Each structure stands twice: as C-alpha cells, then as structure tokens.
C-alpha cells in the first residue's frame, strides 16, 4: 500500500511540476512577446535544458538581447527539433546567410504532415522576425497554409498580421487589420493584437485610431509595457509632448529597465525636447559603464548636447561614438548631418579653428546628402541650409538653396526665393539680383520677390542718388496683392522713403513731397519724410 501511495504521490508531483513548467513556459513566451527580455531570460533558462520548445524560446530571448553567438549555441543543443532548426535559421539571417537560412526553413515545411501547422508557422516566423530576411512573401504564403490547418490560434494570426505589415501595401495592411480583428475575437492575446492595430494606424499617421487601439491594448493587459512606449511615440508625433513623456515613464516602470529600455526612454525625452533630461539619462547609463557596450548612448548624448547648445561636449560625445563604431556603414545620414551641425556650430564659436571646423561641416553635409537614399532629397537640402542659418552663415544658406533648386527644378517657390533672399543678407547683391529675377520670372504672381529685388537694388544705392531701385520699387508697389495677402507697412514705408529721397536728390520737389506724404500716411512721425516736406515747403512746393 505504501508503495502504491508513493507512486501516486510521485505521479502527482510530476503532474504539478509539468503544470508549473507549462505555466512558466507560457509566461516566458508572453514576456518575450512583450520584449521583456531580462524577465523572459530568467523564466526560460531553467526550462531550456529539458524542453526543446523552451530552449527555442530561450534562444529567441538571447537574440532579442543581441547575444547572437549564445543563441546559436542554444539552438544547437536540439539539432533535430524543428523549432530549434528555425532558430538556427534566424541566426543565419542575422549573419547575412539568407540562402542557408531558407534551405533549413524549406526542409522544415517539406517535413510537415497533413495537420501539422506549427512547422509552417515557425518557419514563417523566422522570416517575419528577422530584419534582414527579404522573403516576406514566402512567409505570408506559409502563414496562409498554417491558417487553413489551424484557424483558431491568436498567436498565429498576430504573426501573419506582422508579416502582412512588412509587405506594407494597401491590400496587405487591410488584410493585417482583418487578421488582428480575428485574433481579438479569439482572445488570449488581445493586448498584443490591439498593439499591432495601433501600430498600423500609427504608420498610417491616423493618430486618433492609433490612440484608441493602444488604449485598448493597455486595458487588455496591465503588465504589457509596449502600448505605453508606442503611445509615447503617437503623442510625440502629434505634438503632445507632455503626454508622450508621461507614457514613456509608464513604459519604463513596466519594462525590465534594460539598457535598451532606458535608451528608448532617453530617446523620447530627446524627441519631446527635454534635452537636459535626455542628456542626464544617457550620461547616467554611460557612467555605469554601458557606453562601451552600447555606443548609441554617446550618439544620443551628442544629439541632446547639440540641441542644448553644448557644442564642445557634443563634439566630444560624437567623436567618442564614432571611435567606438567599427564599421562606418553603421553611421546614418542623420549622424553625418548632426556631426556637420556640431562642427558648423564650433566654426562660429572657436574662431581660431574656424576654417578646420567649417571644412569638416561642409564635408559631412555632402556625405549626408550622398548617404541619403530618398528619391526626393529637398527636405535634407533645407536641413543643411537650416544648419547654416543657426550660425548666420548667409552665404552658405543661399548656396544650399541654390543647389536645391538646381537639383530639383520643381522645388517650392520658397526654395527659389530663399536662394536670392539669403544672398541679399550675405551682401552678395549680384547673386541676389540674379536669383530674385529668376524667382520673379518663374513665379510672377508672388510679389515678395519684387520687393526684395528692389531692396537689393537699394542696398547698392544706399544714398538714393543713382536711382537703381526706383523702377523695382515702383513695379512692386504697382503689383496687386494676392487674395489674403497684405503688404507689410514697414516695407511700404521703406519703399516710399527711398523714392522720396531719390527725388529729393534729383531736386524733383513735387514727386519727393508726394512720396513723403505717402510715408507720413503710414508713419506720421517719420523724420526723413517730415524733413523733406519742410525743405520743399520753404521753396514753395507743397
């Protein structure tokens, strides 16, 4: 009897262990799906030795942590298990061996039996969640087969929706919405499903719908940090910076507070213009020794210091970042752009080394332009011009707007105007005249070009004796204003004062007085106009 009881007790204990392990595995999978890698690591590592499936998910955690070699070794522990084979394929994608990865995945699905849906899913997952994998169409096809065999699995539907989002067409995004809705009806993973719908709307810049779905994701599982992180981005993009900050703080509370979690927190602080707080967060992590392992901390710090006008520190942080990154290909065009910004700022601050910094700035502006892969680079040209605006280098501002309109003849009217406008402030009046005349010829309905062409002529005739600006000002004054557009009073005053002075210098009293009176109608205390009227009144001219 004692033996029988012992056997029963042992069996019961085994069942309890099995249930606990099963629960732990499901919890670990959930933590992984929430990108809580540290917690998932702690949960799954003890299960990995005895469970091929747990071992697979533990390997995925290691990939999420950036530990590619460790993940490779983990998957190798169960070489005949299709889950771990798919894990090895993910490693191969990471290593740039896509053909080898696809060979493994094709072997997995070729070995699937009639009702075997998981092999199709796990193979498709390897493509969907590997950033360098390009065979997304194949992943979608495999998900469709898996769905035919198993149409009541929410995780399968969410993965299929993720692959459809990677296809990123109107049709695929529409279908992704449908499969996420199907997953929500099934239940069990609603926080993830609503989060994915929120991401769809966020990518479509439909912020109201994104907010609604992220709110539902929060309500579906209070332990999921992801909706808060995404909500922070929604609020940032819609200009609601305080709400963005509040949500990223909630995200950090629920996350594992890994370096990547805190880096994301710092990045939102930066994006919401909390530059000092962002700098403090980046510096805090660097002081803990994380900078060498995560060079992007120095990148974030450099950006924040630049925005906070700490140019010397920003340059030091940038140089540290650039020294830690071994492959120059990792530098984005934004990195080159901001490195140029910092050097440009230093050129205006450190006059002794101005030429050196200016040369570096121009070099990296050009590099940023070359590295940018967008078909339309007009926005980048403007950002480069903006960098020179910050340091009041009007010659360079004009030069870059000129380059813009040369490269993109269909650029905006403002781009053409700025090409000449900033040449005026650079006192390159010959260029200003040429560029403004080109602007007026291309956009004759835009009266502002005629005014600044006249101002350019007036700048070359500061004593109003040559009359070079007479006809340009008269042309501008004769132009009818566009609907809803009114001339600035100070611009009209400037024109009338110049004309009255010119006719005063030409001893044409009547015309000089006429323009002086027009000046006084706008500025009764204008000293120049009053003196001209007084002078000619003494001569009997009113």
ChimeraX attribute file (.defattr): number of C-alpha atoms within 10 A of each C-alpha:
attribute: neighborCount
match mode: 1-to-1
recipient: residues
	/A:1	6
	/A:2	7
	/A:3	8
	/A:4	9
	/A:5	10
	/A:6	11
	/A:7	12
	/A:8	12
	/A:9	12
	/A:10	12
	/A:11	12
	/A:12	12
	/A:13	12
	/A:14	12
	/A:15	12
	/A:16	12
	/A:17	12
	/A:18	12
	/A:19	12
	/A:20	12
	/A:21	18
	/A:22	14
	/A:23	12
	/A:24	18
	/A:25	24
	/A:26	15
	/A:27	16
	/A:28	26
	/A:29	21
	/A:30	16
	/A:31	23
	/A:32	22
	/A:33	17
	/A:34	18
	/A:35	20
	/A:36	25
	/A:37	24
	/A:38	18
	/A:39	16
	/A:40	26
	/A:41	20
	/A:42	13
	/A:43	22
	/A:44	27
	/A:45	17
	/A:46	15
	/A:47	20
	/A:48	19
	/A:49	14
	/A:50	9
	/A:51	14
	/A:52	21
	/A:53	18
	/A:54	26
	/A:55	27
	/A:56	27
	/A:57	27
	/A:58	29
	/A:59	31
	/A:60	28
	/A:61	28
	/A:62	21
	/A:63	21
	/A:64	16
	/A:65	17
	/A:66	11
	/A:67	13
	/A:68	19
	/A:69	12
	/A:70	13
	/A:71	25
	/A:72	21
	/A:73	12
	/A:74	24
	/A:75	26
	/A:76	18
	/A:77	15
	/A:78	18
	/A:79	14
	/A:80	11
	/A:81	16
	/A:82	23
	/A:83	25
	/A:84	26
	/A:85	24
	/A:86	27
	/A:87	30
	/A:88	27
	/A:89	27
	/A:90	33
	/A:91	24
	/A:92	22
	/A:93	22
	/A:94	17
	/A:95	12
	/A:96	13
	/A:97	15
	/A:98	19
	/A:99	13
	/A:100	13
	/A:101	25
	/A:102	21
	/A:103	11
	/A:104	19
	/A:105	25
	/A:106	14
	/A:107	14
	/A:108	20
	/A:109	20
	/A:110	11
	/A:111	12
	/A:112	13
	/A:113	9
	/A:114	7
	/A:115	10
	/A:116	15
	/A:117	22
	/A:118	20
	/A:119	24
	/A:120	27
	/A:121	25
	/A:122	26
	/A:123	29
	/A:124	29
	/A:125	24
	/A:126	24
	/A:127	27
	/A:128	27
	/A:129	15
	/A:130	17
	/A:131	12
	/A:132	16
	/A:133	21
	/A:134	15
	/A:135	14
	/A:136	20
	/A:137	16
	/A:138	15
	/A:139	24
	/A:140	26
	/A:141	15
	/A:142	22
	/A:143	29
	/A:144	20
	/A:145	15
	/A:146	24
	/A:147	19
	/A:148	12
	/A:149	15
	/A:150	17
	/A:151	16
	/A:152	15
	/A:153	16
	/A:154	24
	/A:155	19
	/A:156	25
	/A:157	28
	/A:158	26
	/A:159	25
	/A:160	28
	/A:161	30
	/A:162	25
	/A:163	26
	/A:164	25
	/A:165	24
	/A:166	19
	/A:167	18
	/A:168	15
	/A:169	11
	/A:170	10
	/A:171	11
	/A:172	18
	/A:173	22
	/A:174	15
	/A:175	16
	/A:176	27
	/A:177	22
	/A:178	15
	/A:179	23
	/A:180	26
	/A:181	20
	/A:182	18
	/A:183	25
	/A:184	19
	/A:185	13
	/A:186	15
	/A:187	16
	/A:188	14
	/A:189	20
	/A:190	24
	/A:191	25
	/A:192	27
	/A:193	31
	/A:194	28
	/A:195	28
	/A:196	25
	/A:197	27
	/A:198	29
	/A:199	24
	/A:200	23
	/A:201	22
	/A:202	22
	/A:203	14
	/A:204	12
	/A:205	14
	/A:206	15
	/A:207	19
	/A:208	13
	/A:209	17
	/A:210	24
	/A:211	21
	/A:212	16
	/A:213	25
	/A:214	29
	/A:215	18
	/A:216	17
	/A:217	26
	/A:218	21
	/A:219	15
	/A:220	19
	/A:221	14
	/A:222	11
	/A:223	15
	/A:224	24
	/A:225	23
	/A:226	25
	/A:227	31
	/A:228	26
	/A:229	24
	/A:230	22
	/A:231	30
	/A:232	28
	/A:233	23
	/A:234	28
	/A:235	20
	/A:236	20
	/A:237	16
	/A:238	14
	/A:239	12
	/A:240	14
	/A:241	21
	/A:242	14
	/A:243	17
	/A:244	25
	/A:245	24
	/A:246	14
	/A:247	24
	/A:248	28
	/A:249	19
	/A:250	17
	/A:251	26
	/A:252	19
	/A:253	14
	/A:254	16
	/A:255	24
	/A:256	19
	/A:257	17
	/A:258	14
	/A:259	16
	/A:260	14
	/A:261	19
	/A:262	21
	/A:263	20
	/A:264	17
	/A:265	24
	/A:266	25
	/A:267	24
	/A:268	24
	/A:269	26
	/A:270	22
	/A:271	17
	/A:272	22
	/A:273	16
	/A:274	19
	/A:275	23
	/A:276	15
	/A:277	14
	/A:278	25
	/A:279	23
	/A:280	14
	/A:281	21
	/A:282	26
	/A:283	18
	/A:284	14
	/A:285	17
	/A:286	18
	/A:287	10
	/A:288	8
	/A:289	11
	/A:290	17
	/A:291	21
	/A:292	14
	/A:293	11
	/A:294	18
	/A:295	18
	/A:296	20
	/A:297	27
	/A:298	27
	/A:299	24
	/A:300	24
	/A:301	29
	/A:302	30
	/A:303	27
	/A:304	27
	/A:305	24
	/A:306	23
	/A:307	19
	/A:308	15
	/A:309	14
	/A:310	16
	/A:311	21
	/A:312	18
	/A:313	15
	/A:314	27
	/A:315	23
	/A:316	14
	/A:317	22
	/A:318	25
	/A:319	15
	/A:320	17
	/A:321	23
	/A:322	20
	/A:323	12
	/A:324	16
	/A:325	15
	/A:326	10
	/A:327	9
	/A:328	9
	/A:329	9
	/A:330	10
	/A:331	16
	/A:332	12
	/A:333	21
	/A:334	15
	/A:335	18
	/A:336	19
	/A:337	23
	/A:338	25
	/A:339	26
	/A:340	28
	/A:341	30
	/A:342	27
	/A:343	25
	/A:344	27
	/A:345	25
	/A:346	23
	/A:347	21
	/A:348	18
	/A:349	15
	/A:350	14
	/A:351	11
	/A:352	10
	/A:353	12
	/A:354	16
	/A:355	14
	/A:356	15
	/A:357	22
	/A:358	18
	/A:359	14
	/A:360	18
	/A:361	27
	/A:362	18
	/A:363	14
	/A:364	20
	/A:365	26
	/A:366	17
	/A:367	15
	/A:368	24
	/A:369	19
	/A:370	11
	/A:371	15
	/A:372	14
	/A:373	10
	/A:374	10
	/A:375	6
	/A:376	12
	/A:377	15
	/A:378	19
	/A:379	11
	/A:380	19
	/A:381	23
	/A:382	16
	/A:383	15
	/A:384	24
	/A:385	23
	/A:386	17
	/A:387	22
	/A:388	22
	/A:389	16
	/A:390	14
	/A:391	16
	/A:392	15
	/A:393	18
	/A:394	22
	/A:395	19
	/A:396	21
	/A:397	29
	/A:398	30
	/A:399	17
	/A:400	22
	/A:401	27
	/A:402	21
	/A:403	15
	/A:404	24
	/A:405	20
	/A:406	12
	/A:407	14
	/A:408	14
	/A:409	10
	/A:410	11
	/A:411	15
	/A:412	12
	/A:413	14
	/A:414	13
	/A:415	24
	/A:416	26
	/A:417	26
	/A:418	24
	/A:419	29
	/A:420	32
	/A:421	28
	/A:422	24
	/A:423	27
	/A:424	26
	/A:425	17
	/A:426	18
	/A:427	15
	/A:428	16
	/A:429	21
	/A:430	14
	/A:431	20
	/A:432	27
	/A:433	21
	/A:434	14
	/A:435	24
	/A:436	27
	/A:437	19
	/A:438	17
	/A:439	24
	/A:440	19
	/A:441	12
	/A:442	12
	/A:443	14
	/A:444	14
	/A:445	14
	/A:446	19
	/A:447	20
	/A:448	19
	/A:449	26
	/A:450	23
	/A:451	24
	/A:452	23
	/A:453	27
	/A:454	24
	/A:455	25
	/A:456	27
	/A:457	25
	/A:458	24
	/A:459	16
	/A:460	17
	/A:461	16
	/A:462	12
	/A:463	13
	/A:464	23
	/A:465	16
	/A:466	15
	/A:467	21
	/A:468	18
	/A:469	26
	/A:470	20
	/A:471	13
	/A:472	21
	/A:473	25
	/A:474	16
	/A:475	14
	/A:476	20
	/A:477	17
	/A:478	10
	/A:479	16
	/A:480	13
	/A:481	15
	/A:482	11
	/A:483	6
	/A:484	5
	/A:485	9
	/A:486	9
	/A:487	14
	/A:488	8
	/A:489	11
	/A:490	12
	/A:491	13
	/A:492	18
	/A:493	21
	/A:494	14
	/A:495	23
	/A:496	26
	/A:497	23
	/A:498	27
	/A:499	27
	/A:500	29
	/A:501	24
	/A:502	23
	/A:503	22
	/A:504	22
	/A:505	16
	/A:506	15
	/A:507	12
	/A:508	15
	/A:509	21
	/A:510	16
	/A:511	17
	/A:512	26
	/A:513	27
	/A:514	17
	/A:515	23
	/A:516	26
	/A:517	21
	/A:518	17
	/A:519	26
	/A:520	18
	/A:521	12
	/A:522	14
	/A:523	14
	/A:524	12
	/A:525	11
	/A:526	15
	/A:527	10
	/A:528	16
	/A:529	26
	/A:530	16
	/A:531	13
	/A:532	21
	/A:533	23
	/A:534	15
	/A:535	16
	/A:536	18
	/A:537	13
	/A:538	9
	/A:539	10
	/A:540	9
	/A:541	14
	/A:542	14
